Amino acid sequence: MKKIFALVLVLSLVFAFAACKGTTEPTTEAPTEATTEAAPAEGVMSYADYVAAALDTEVTVETYVQAKQGWWTDSSTGKSQASIYTQNEDGAFFLYNLECSEEDYAKLVPGTKIRVTGTKSEWSGEVEIVDATYEIIDGSFIATATDVTDKLATEDIINYQNQLVAFKGMTVEASTDGDGNEAAFLYSYDGSGSHDGNSDLYFKVSKDGQTYTFTVESYLCGNDTDVYKAVEGLKVGDVIDMEGFLYWYNGVNPHITAVAAAAADNAEGAEDAETEAPADDATEAEATAEATEAAEEATEAESAE
């Protein structure tokens, strides 16, 4: 939503898809352990200290890049910047419009450790670090998605804000655009966007009687990524598994990076295939029997002659 107001300032925008390349299926890999590294520098906060810090105060944290939105230049200030999804072993930090050169932006690959100093801020419930500076330091860590499906309707969900998370077995619900038309997803929040315009995708999913709005943030995963195409292919009633970053906009509004048919649906498909297999074997056996019978008849005919 913020970028709607920022677009008029953009001179250039480079879309980054580090979190969205390859398969759209949620990952099941074990977490990558952080490499051996020096103790945090003096003044660096733990995640608990960061959470406890008051809004609009200076914070310093050490964290690891997990994904990044597009790099762009603000025409009013001439500053180049990008929003970065980061996480360490204890929690996550969203770095909003982190100032960086295009050269440094290219260095901020997933796993990169950075020390960040900025102001703790909040926008519509999303807690983030703004007006920040950073330095790249030794260390590496890639987070593994935490399944928070059962926490969605609980107060505990806020404790996972900005983390890489997973959602299992959620059902796609109908969305309604500004003209009253229903669809499995919308281009932009009101349906006014388009594929060619690389609009964000908004779609609704439900679990246990509660419905939520999820988003494919196009600055993170644009229209040429697998997850964008997967959401475009959704149908109302589909049951899906997802991964993404637990962004917040007046409640949970995850930025989704991976979508796949629910694991249960995949298992049912495999069972159906196994059920069909005996029928195929029977058909093959019948064909073999017929061929044998034809050969025997031919042999009898030759003997008669």
C-alpha positions as CSV (number, residue, x, y, z in Angstrom):
1,M,0.0,0.0,0.0
2,K,2.8,2.4,0.8
3,K,4.3,2.2,-2.7
4,I,1.1,3.7,-4.2
5,F,2.2,6.9,-2.7
6,A,5.9,6.5,-3.5
7,L,5.6,5.6,-7.2
8,V,5.6,9.3,-8.3
9,L,9.0,9.6,-6.8
10,V,10.6,6.7,-8.7
11,L,13.2,7.3,-11.4
12,S,14.2,3.7,-11.7
13,L,13.1,0.4,-10.3
14,V,14.9,-2.9,-10.5
15,F,12.8,-5.9,-9.5
16,A,14.4,-8.4,-7.4
17,F,13.2,-12.0,-7.2
18,A,15.7,-13.7,-4.9
19,A,12.9,-15.2,-2.8
20,C,10.7,-16.2,-5.8
21,K,12.9,-18.0,-8.3
22,G,12.7,-21.8,-9.0
23,T,9.8,-23.9,-7.8
24,T,6.8,-22.4,-6.1
25,E,6.5,-25.3,-3.7
26,P,7.1,-24.4,-0.1
27,T,10.5,-25.7,1.1
28,T,11.0,-28.5,3.6
29,E,14.8,-28.1,4.0
30,A,16.4,-28.0,7.4
31,P,17.6,-24.5,8.6
32,T,21.0,-23.4,7.7
33,E,23.1,-23.0,10.8
34,A,24.7,-19.6,11.4
35,T,28.5,-19.7,10.8
36,T,30.9,-19.3,13.6
37,E,31.3,-15.6,14.2
38,A,32.3,-13.0,16.7
39,A,30.0,-11.9,19.6
40,P,27.7,-9.0,18.9
41,A,29.4,-5.6,19.1
42,E,28.7,-3.3,22.0
43,G,25.3,-1.6,21.7
44,V,23.8,-4.3,19.5
45,M,20.3,-5.3,20.8
46,S,19.0,-8.8,21.2
47,Y,15.7,-9.4,19.5
48,A,13.9,-9.2,22.9
49,D,15.5,-5.8,23.5
50,Y,14.4,-4.7,20.1
51,V,10.8,-5.7,20.8
52,A,10.8,-4.0,24.1
53,A,12.2,-0.7,22.6
54,A,9.8,2.2,22.3
55,L,8.7,3.4,18.9
56,D,10.6,6.3,17.4
57,T,13.8,5.4,19.2
58,E,17.1,4.4,17.8
59,V,17.8,0.7,17.5
60,T,20.8,-1.4,16.5
61,V,20.5,-5.0,15.5
62,E,22.5,-7.7,13.7
63,T,20.5,-9.7,11.3
64,Y,20.6,-11.6,8.0
65,V,19.1,-10.8,4.6
66,Q,16.4,-13.2,3.6
67,A,14.9,-11.4,0.6
68,K,14.7,-7.9,-0.9
69,Q,12.3,-5.8,-2.8
70,G,13.2,-3.8,-5.9
71,W,16.0,-1.2,-5.8
72,W,14.9,2.3,-6.8
73,T,15.9,6.0,-6.7
74,D,13.8,8.7,-5.0
75,S,13.6,11.6,-7.4
76,S,12.9,14.1,-4.6
77,T,16.1,13.3,-2.7
78,G,18.3,11.5,-5.2
79,K,18.7,8.6,-2.7
80,S,18.7,5.0,-3.9
81,Q,17.0,2.5,-1.6
82,A,15.3,-0.9,-1.2
83,S,13.2,-2.6,1.4
84,I,14.8,-5.7,2.9
85,Y,13.3,-8.7,4.7
86,T,15.8,-9.8,7.3
87,Q,15.8,-12.4,10.1
88,N,18.2,-13.8,12.7
89,E,17.9,-16.9,14.9
90,D,15.5,-15.1,17.3
91,G,13.2,-12.9,15.2
92,A,12.8,-10.8,12.1
93,F,13.2,-7.2,11.1
94,F,11.8,-5.4,8.1
95,L,14.1,-2.7,6.8
96,Y,11.9,-0.1,5.0
97,N,13.6,1.9,2.2
98,L,17.1,1.1,3.3
99,E,19.4,3.5,1.6
100,C,22.0,1.7,-0.5
101,S,23.9,2.0,-3.8
102,E,23.1,-0.3,-6.7
103,E,26.4,-2.0,-6.2
104,D,25.8,-2.6,-2.5
105,Y,22.2,-3.8,-3.3
106,A,23.7,-6.5,-5.4
107,K,25.8,-7.7,-2.4
108,L,22.7,-8.1,-0.2
109,V,22.0,-11.7,-1.2
110,P,20.1,-14.1,1.1
111,G,22.2,-15.1,4.0
112,T,24.3,-11.9,4.2
113,K,24.8,-10.7,7.7
114,I,24.4,-6.9,8.4
115,R,24.6,-4.6,11.3
116,V,21.7,-2.1,11.1
117,T,21.1,1.2,13.0
118,G,17.9,3.1,12.5
119,T,14.6,4.2,14.0
120,K,12.0,1.7,15.1
121,S,8.8,2.7,13.5
122,E,5.2,1.4,12.9
123,W,2.8,1.8,10.0
124,S,-0.7,0.3,10.2
125,G,0.6,-2.3,12.7
126,E,3.8,-3.2,10.7
127,V,6.8,-2.7,12.9
128,E,9.9,-1.8,10.8
129,I,13.2,0.0,10.9
130,V,13.4,3.2,8.9
131,D,16.1,5.8,8.1
132,A,18.7,3.2,8.7
133,T,22.3,2.7,7.9
134,Y,24.1,-0.6,7.7
135,E,27.4,-2.4,7.3
136,I,28.0,-5.9,6.0
137,I,29.8,-8.2,8.5
138,D,31.0,-11.8,8.7
139,G,28.3,-14.4,9.1
140,S,25.6,-16.3,7.2
141,F,22.2,-17.6,8.0
142,I,19.2,-18.7,6.0
143,A,15.9,-19.1,7.9
144,T,13.5,-22.0,7.4
145,A,9.8,-21.3,7.3
146,T,7.9,-21.8,10.6
147,D,4.4,-23.3,10.2
148,V,2.1,-20.7,11.9
149,T,-1.2,-22.0,10.4
150,D,-2.6,-22.9,13.9
151,K,-1.6,-19.5,15.3
152,L,-3.3,-17.3,12.6
153,A,-6.4,-16.7,14.7
154,T,-4.5,-16.3,18.0
155,E,-2.8,-13.3,19.6
156,D,0.5,-15.2,19.5
157,I,0.7,-14.6,15.7
158,I,2.2,-11.1,16.3
159,N,5.3,-12.7,17.7
160,Y,6.1,-14.0,14.2
161,Q,5.8,-10.7,12.5
162,N,8.2,-10.3,9.5
163,Q,9.5,-13.9,9.8
164,L,9.5,-16.4,7.0
165,V,6.5,-18.6,7.8
166,A,4.4,-21.3,6.3
167,F,0.6,-21.9,6.0
168,K,-0.8,-25.4,5.4
169,G,-4.1,-26.6,4.0
170,M,-5.8,-23.2,3.5
171,T,-8.8,-22.8,1.1
172,V,-9.0,-20.1,-1.6
173,E,-12.1,-17.9,-1.1
174,A,-13.8,-15.6,-3.6
175,S,-12.6,-12.0,-3.8
176,T,-14.7,-9.2,-5.1
177,D,-13.4,-6.3,-7.3
178,G,-14.7,-2.7,-7.4
179,D,-17.4,-3.7,-10.0
180,G,-18.8,-6.5,-7.9
181,N,-17.2,-9.3,-9.9
182,E,-15.9,-12.4,-8.0
183,A,-12.6,-14.0,-8.7
184,A,-9.9,-16.2,-7.0
185,F,-7.5,-13.2,-6.9
186,L,-7.4,-9.6,-7.8
187,Y,-4.8,-7.5,-9.6
188,S,-4.2,-4.8,-7.0
189,Y,-6.4,-4.6,-3.9
190,D,-9.5,-3.4,-5.8
191,G,-9.0,-5.3,-9.0
192,S,-8.0,-2.2,-11.0
193,G,-4.5,-3.6,-11.9
194,S,-3.3,-5.9,-14.5
195,H,-0.7,-8.6,-15.3
196,D,1.1,-6.4,-17.8
197,G,1.2,-3.6,-15.2
198,N,3.0,-6.0,-12.7
199,S,0.3,-5.3,-10.1
200,D,0.4,-6.8,-6.7
201,L,-1.9,-9.9,-6.4
202,Y,-4.4,-10.0,-3.6
203,F,-6.3,-13.2,-2.7
204,K,-8.3,-14.5,0.2
205,V,-7.8,-17.8,2.0
206,S,-9.6,-19.4,5.0
207,K,-8.9,-21.8,7.8
208,D,-11.2,-22.9,10.6
209,G,-13.9,-20.4,9.6
210,Q,-11.6,-17.4,9.5
211,T,-10.7,-15.6,6.2
212,Y,-7.5,-13.7,5.6
213,T,-6.1,-11.5,2.8
214,F,-2.7,-12.6,1.4
215,T,-0.5,-10.7,-1.1
216,V,2.0,-11.4,-3.8
217,E,4.1,-8.2,-3.5
218,S,5.2,-7.5,-7.0
219,Y,8.3,-5.6,-5.9
220,L,9.4,-8.9,-4.3
221,C,7.9,-11.4,-6.7
222,G,7.0,-9.9,-10.1
223,N,4.8,-11.2,-12.9
224,D,7.5,-13.4,-14.3
225,T,8.0,-15.5,-11.1
226,D,6.6,-18.9,-10.5
227,V,4.6,-17.8,-7.4
228,Y,2.9,-14.9,-9.3
229,K,1.9,-17.4,-12.1
230,A,0.7,-19.9,-9.5
231,V,-1.7,-17.4,-7.9
232,E,-3.0,-16.4,-11.3
233,G,-3.9,-20.1,-11.8
234,L,-5.8,-20.4,-8.5
235,K,-9.5,-21.3,-8.4
236,V,-12.0,-20.7,-5.7
237,G,-12.1,-23.8,-3.5
238,D,-8.5,-24.8,-4.1
239,V,-6.7,-26.0,-1.0
240,I,-3.1,-24.8,-0.9
241,D,0.1,-24.6,1.1
242,M,2.1,-21.4,1.1
243,E,5.3,-19.7,2.4
244,G,6.1,-16.0,2.7
245,F,7.0,-13.2,5.1
246,L,4.5,-12.3,7.8
247,Y,4.0,-8.7,6.8
248,W,1.3,-6.7,8.6
249,Y,-1.3,-4.2,7.4
250,N,-4.0,-3.7,10.0
251,G,-3.6,-7.4,10.7
252,V,-1.8,-10.3,9.1
253,N,-1.1,-9.6,5.4
254,P,1.7,-12.0,4.4
255,H,3.9,-11.4,1.4
256,I,3.7,-14.8,-0.3
257,T,6.7,-16.3,-2.0
258,A,5.6,-19.9,-2.7
259,V,2.3,-21.6,-3.4
260,A,1.5,-25.3,-4.1
261,A,-1.4,-27.6,-3.9
262,A,-1.9,-28.8,-0.3
263,A,0.2,-31.8,0.7
264,A,-3.0,-33.8,1.4
265,D,-4.2,-33.2,-2.1
266,N,-0.9,-34.4,-3.5
267,A,-1.2,-37.5,-1.4
268,E,-4.7,-38.2,-2.7
269,G,-3.5,-37.8,-6.3
270,A,-0.8,-40.4,-5.6
271,E,-3.3,-42.8,-4.1
272,D,-5.5,-42.4,-7.2
273,A,-2.6,-43.2,-9.4
274,E,-1.8,-46.4,-7.4
275,T,-5.5,-47.4,-7.6
276,E,-5.4,-47.1,-11.3
277,A,-2.2,-49.1,-11.6
278,P,-3.8,-52.6,-11.1
279,A,-6.2,-51.9,-13.9
280,D,-3.3,-51.1,-16.2
281,D,-1.6,-54.3,-15.2
282,A,-4.8,-56.2,-15.9
283,T,-5.0,-54.7,-19.3
284,E,-1.5,-55.7,-20.1
285,A,-2.1,-59.3,-18.8
286,E,-5.2,-59.6,-21.1
287,A,-3.2,-58.4,-24.1
288,T,-0.5,-61.0,-23.3
289,A,-3.1,-63.8,-23.1
290,E,-4.6,-62.8,-26.4
291,A,-1.3,-62.8,-28.1
292,T,-0.5,-66.2,-26.7
293,E,-3.8,-67.6,-27.8
294,A,-3.3,-66.2,-31.3
295,A,0.1,-67.9,-31.5
296,E,-1.3,-71.2,-30.4
297,E,-4.1,-71.0,-33.1
298,A,-1.5,-70.3,-35.8
299,T,0.6,-73.3,-34.7
300,E,-2.5,-75.6,-34.8
301,A,-3.3,-74.3,-38.3
302,E,0.2,-75.1,-39.6
303,S,0.0,-78.6,-38.1
304,A,-3.4,-79.2,-39.9
305,E,-1.8,-78.3,-43.2
